[in-house]
Amino acid sequence: MMARKTLALCPRRFLPSGFLGSVLKVSTACTILVGAAGAQSPLGVAEIAKKTGRAVVLIQGVDKSGASLLGSGFLVAPDGKIVTNLHVIRDLASGGVKLETGEVFDSFSVLAFDERKDLAVIKVAGFDLPVIELGNSNSLTVGEVVVAVGSPRGLEGTVTAGIISAIREDATKQGFRLIQTDAAINPGNSGGPLLNKDAQVIGIVAAKFRGSENLNFAVPINYARGLLGSTEPPMTLAEMSARLEKSTDVFSGGTVKRPGVLLAGYGSPGESFQLVFLELMNFLAANGVIVANRPTEIRPVRGDSVSLSYLLERLPKLADSLLYVTVEHGFSNVHRARVQCFNSKGQQVWEEKSSSTWTWATTEQGAAKAVAEQLKRKLKNRIGQPELPLRGKEK
């Protein structure tokens, strides 16, 4: 007779797919199940984090304006090969990688990238480094438990857990799929691994799409597998930037320019800016405005006037227009916000301003929400103008 063993699982959603067991006893704490000997128990969140944490890295550097940028990545080969998002490194003038052990590599080369899917493979001069096992993103199941590990805001080794909410087609119709998850994702998580119950990477954390609805995305890991075998010679960051500037979209027959309005900006505190930024983006998209930001590029642009000038110079190659959002923290919790709208020629065509009242100033979140609501009311009258084009009315 086949030997049998007892396995305690709590909660039941952590059951491995296809687990053949019988319920013996149910308590308020957990369900006791009996299964065939040799059935693999899924790892807990703490075990997954412990098993993979040493291979998750912090990527940090500065852009051409001197602004500091950071993101995450993960080691997939002992010789220093790292997978991350392209948007983590594409604006860097110089950058390096820090391991969980504290070891720092002051530079890295770029082995391959995929602009459409926002993926990049970089390499540091390492040896015998820890790695994470790759899973199969073609076999994912909606509802299965996932864990995200990264460095949000530079806080290395941050771990969050959730489930796969859906597998979706890219909303911008770029020809690929995204993993939707409710695992918490914050700025700096981009490029980090999304892991399954076996501590395998099944996705690359890409973006937090909404500020309050746990709508987060990851790029399936199978899209990165082809890049890992690239035979192209390594590139410097400057060489990568030059290639991106000259890149074309063979499916559109032209340069990689997206129709609609591009949202960018900066502000302080960062949490308030992100709330205002995402509220405006969601508002415009919900009202039929064509938003040029890709799901994996929904992030603030660091900065100051130099960053704005840099965007305006590149705008003809990026989008049809630009909304530049700024948020300023005033006395107490009073916030002030401004939206500047620029046409494709880089000319400012209008702007809207708002400020929170003392009634809303009891918390920073309340103040940010107040200025966002005011801006949405003002932007409503702008929807449909050439700089905020509606779907179905493209030129």
LINNOR-V299613 format. One record per residue. N is the residue number from 1. RES is the residue in three letters. PHI is phi in whole degrees, 0 to 359 (999 if undefined). OMEGA is omega in whole degrees, 0 to 359 (NA if undefined). Layout:
[[N:RES:PHI:OMEGA] [N:RES:PHI:OMEGA]]
This chain:
[[1:MET:999:180] [2:MET:292:178] [3:ALA:293:181] [4:ARG:230:179] [5:LYS:224:180] [6:THR:260:182] [7:LEU:229:179] [8:ALA:260:180] [9:LEU:233:178] [10:CYS:205:5] [11:PRO:272:186] [12:ARG:292:183] [13:ARG:294:179] [14:PHE:275:180] [15:LEU:299:176] [16:PRO:293:180] [17:SER:298:178] [18:GLY:80:182] [19:PHE:295:180] [20:LEU:260:182] [21:GLY:212:178] [22:SER:237:179] [23:VAL:283:178] [24:LEU:262:186] [25:LYS:209:178] [26:VAL:241:176] [27:SER:236:179] [28:THR:290:184] [29:ALA:268:185] [30:CYS:198:177] [31:THR:249:179] [32:ILE:265:184] [33:LEU:239:176] [34:VAL:245:180] [35:GLY:222:180] [36:ALA:294:178] [37:ALA:300:180] [38:GLY:98:177] [39:ALA:295:186] [40:GLN:278:178] [41:SER:279:178] [42:PRO:294:180] [43:LEU:284:174] [44:GLY:281:182] [45:VAL:301:181] [46:ALA:297:180] [47:GLU:292:178] [48:ILE:297:180] [49:ALA:297:180] [50:LYS:294:183] [51:LYS:288:187] [52:THR:250:189] [53:GLY:304:183] [54:ARG:291:181] [55:ALA:263:178] [56:VAL:269:187] [57:VAL:240:173] [58:LEU:260:177] [59:ILE:252:185] [60:GLN:219:179] [61:GLY:186:179] [62:VAL:230:177] [63:ASP:267:185] [64:LYS:294:179] [65:SER:271:181] [66:GLY:92:179] [67:ALA:288:181] [68:SER:278:179] [69:LEU:234:177] [70:LEU:210:178] [71:GLY:195:183] [72:SER:236:176] [73:GLY:194:179] [74:PHE:211:182] [75:LEU:283:179] [76:VAL:239:178] [77:ALA:213:182] [78:PRO:298:182] [79:ASP:273:173] [80:GLY:104:179] [81:LYS:283:187] [82:ILE:231:174] [83:VAL:258:178] [84:THR:205:172] [85:ASN:275:176] [86:LEU:298:184] [87:HIS:293:176] [88:VAL:291:187] [89:ILE:245:191] [90:ARG:294:181] [91:ASP:264:183] [92:LEU:284:169] [93:ALA:271:174] [94:SER:207:182] [95:GLY:197:178] [96:GLY:215:184] [97:VAL:229:177] [98:LYS:242:179] [99:LEU:275:179] [100:GLU:298:179] [101:THR:286:184] [102:GLY:101:179] [103:GLU:294:184] [104:VAL:240:171] [105:PHE:249:188] [106:ASP:283:179] [107:SER:205:175] [108:PHE:208:175] [109:SER:253:179] [110:VAL:255:182] [111:LEU:270:183] [112:ALA:195:175] [113:PHE:207:177] [114:ASP:228:185] [115:GLU:293:182] [116:ARG:299:183] [117:LYS:263:176] [118:ASP:60:181] [119:LEU:238:175] [120:ALA:210:173] [121:VAL:240:179] [122:ILE:241:183] [123:LYS:215:171] [124:VAL:255:182] [125:ALA:276:183] [126:GLY:250:179] [127:PHE:209:177] [128:ASP:55:181] [129:LEU:271:179] [130:PRO:292:182] [131:VAL:228:175] [132:ILE:249:178] [133:GLU:287:178] [134:LEU:271:177] [135:GLY:262:181] [136:ASN:243:183] [137:SER:284:176] [138:ASN:279:183] [139:SER:249:182] [140:LEU:285:179] [141:THR:236:176] [142:VAL:299:182] [143:GLY:102:180] [144:GLU:285:185] [145:VAL:284:177] [146:VAL:226:180] [147:VAL:231:177] [148:ALA:251:178] [149:VAL:234:181] [150:GLY:189:183] [151:SER:230:180] [152:PRO:299:181] [153:ARG:56:178] [154:GLY:83:179] [155:LEU:277:188] [156:GLU:295:176] [157:GLY:75:179] [158:THR:284:185] [159:VAL:237:174] [160:THR:226:182] [161:ALA:228:178] [162:GLY:187:178] [163:ILE:229:170] [164:ILE:281:182] [165:SER:275:181] [166:ALA:189:169] [167:ILE:245:191] [168:ARG:242:168] [169:GLU:290:178] [170:ASP:301:185] [171:ALA:296:180] [172:THR:270:175] [173:LYS:59:180] [174:GLN:269:173] [175:GLY:91:174] [176:PHE:206:183] [177:ARG:246:178] [178:LEU:229:174] [179:ILE:269:176] [180:GLN:265:181] [181:THR:220:176] [182:ASP:261:173] [183:ALA:297:186] [184:ALA:299:180] [185:ILE:230:182] [186:ASN:226:177] [187:PRO:307:184] [188:GLY:104:175] [189:ASN:287:184] [190:SER:307:180] [191:GLY:94:179] [192:GLY:281:183] [193:PRO:275:166] [194:LEU:256:192] [195:LEU:248:175] [196:ASN:267:185] [197:LYS:292:178] [198:ASP:260:180] [199:ALA:64:176] [200:GLN:257:177] [201:VAL:285:175] [202:ILE:243:179] [203:GLY:198:176] [204:ILE:251:183] [205:VAL:303:188] [206:ALA:244:188] [207:ALA:194:167] [208:LYS:256:189] [209:PHE:273:181] [210:ARG:231:185] [211:GLY:283:189] [212:SER:221:186] [213:GLU:244:177] [214:ASN:53:180] [215:LEU:256:187] [216:ASN:235:187] [217:PHE:228:174] [218:ALA:221:177] [219:VAL:272:180] [220:PRO:307:185] [221:ILE:295:182] [222:ASN:297:176] [223:TYR:292:182] [224:ALA:273:185] [225:ARG:300:179] [226:GLY:296:179] [227:LEU:293:183] [228:LEU:294:180] [229:GLY:261:182] [230:SER:299:178] [231:THR:256:178] [232:GLU:293:176] [233:PRO:293:180] [234:PRO:301:180] [235:MET:245:167] [236:THR:278:176] [237:LEU:298:179] [238:ALA:295:179] [239:GLU:294:177] [240:MET:297:179] [241:SER:299:180] [242:ALA:296:178] [243:ARG:295:180] [244:LEU:295:179] [245:GLU:296:184] [246:LYS:262:186] [247:SER:294:177] [248:THR:233:177] [249:ASP:258:185] [250:VAL:294:180] [251:PHE:278:176] [252:SER:257:177] [253:GLY:78:182] [254:GLY:207:180] [255:THR:291:182] [256:VAL:281:177] [257:LYS:241:183] [258:ARG:256:180] [259:PRO:290:175] [260:GLY:102:185] [261:VAL:258:176] [262:LEU:265:177] [263:LEU:259:178] [264:ALA:207:178] [265:GLY:149:180] [266:TYR:199:178] [267:GLY:172:181] [268:SER:218:356] [269:PRO:290:185] [270:GLY:301:181] [271:GLU:296:179] [272:SER:294:179] [273:PHE:299:182] [274:GLN:298:179] [275:LEU:298:180] [276:VAL:297:181] [277:PHE:303:182] [278:LEU:288:176] [279:GLU:300:180] [280:LEU:292:180] [281:MET:297:180] [282:ASN:296:179] [283:PHE:298:181] [284:LEU:296:180] [285:ALA:297:181] [286:ALA:293:180] [287:ASN:261:172] [288:GLY:86:179] [289:VAL:286:177] [290:ILE:283:180] [291:VAL:259:186] [292:ALA:280:179] [293:ASN:298:172] [294:ARG:284:179] [295:PRO:305:181] [296:THR:275:180] [297:GLU:243:181] [298:ILE:279:182] [299:ARG:204:177] [300:PRO:291:171] [301:VAL:267:183] [302:ARG:299:167] [303:GLY:150:186] [304:ASP:202:182] [305:SER:297:178] [306:VAL:295:179] [307:SER:298:178] [308:LEU:296:178] [309:SER:299:179] [310:TYR:298:179] [311:LEU:294:181] [312:LEU:296:178] [313:GLU:294:183] [314:ARG:267:188] [315:LEU:307:180] [316:PRO:303:179] [317:LYS:264:186] [318:LEU:255:188] [319:ALA:199:181] [320:ASP:276:181] [321:SER:202:183] [322:LEU:223:168] [323:LEU:251:183] [324:TYR:253:186] [325:VAL:258:175] [326:THR:232:179] [327:VAL:231:182] [328:GLU:236:178] [329:HIS:271:181] [330:GLY:264:181] [331:PHE:298:184] [332:SER:56:179] [333:ASN:256:179] [334:VAL:294:179] [335:HIS:246:172] [336:ARG:234:181] [337:ALA:225:179] [338:ARG:217:174] [339:VAL:238:175] [340:GLN:256:180] [341:CYS:249:180] [342:PHE:240:177] [343:ASN:276:185] [344:SER:295:177] [345:LYS:271:180] [346:GLY:83:180] [347:GLN:266:177] [348:GLN:288:182] [349:VAL:254:174] [350:TRP:192:174] [351:GLU:211:177] [352:GLU:230:180] [353:LYS:233:175] [354:SER:205:176] [355:SER:212:180] [356:SER:280:178] [357:THR:267:180] [358:TRP:298:180] [359:THR:299:182] [360:TRP:268:189] [361:ALA:273:180] [362:THR:292:177] [363:THR:223:177] [364:GLU:296:180] [365:GLN:296:178] [366:GLY:296:179] [367:ALA:295:179] [368:ALA:295:179] [369:LYS:297:181] [370:ALA:296:181] [371:VAL:291:178] [372:ALA:295:180] [373:GLU:296:178] [374:GLN:297:180] [375:LEU:295:179] [376:LYS:296:178] [377:ARG:297:180] [378:LYS:287:181] [379:LEU:289:182] [380:LYS:303:180] [381:ASN:284:181] [382:ARG:267:184] [383:ILE:298:181] [384:GLY:100:174] [385:GLN:291:184] [386:PRO:306:182] [387:GLU:279:176] [388:LEU:233:187] [389:PRO:290:178] [390:LEU:269:175] [391:ARG:297:182] [392:GLY:91:179] [393:LYS:239:179] [394:GLU:295:178] [395:LYS:291:NA]]
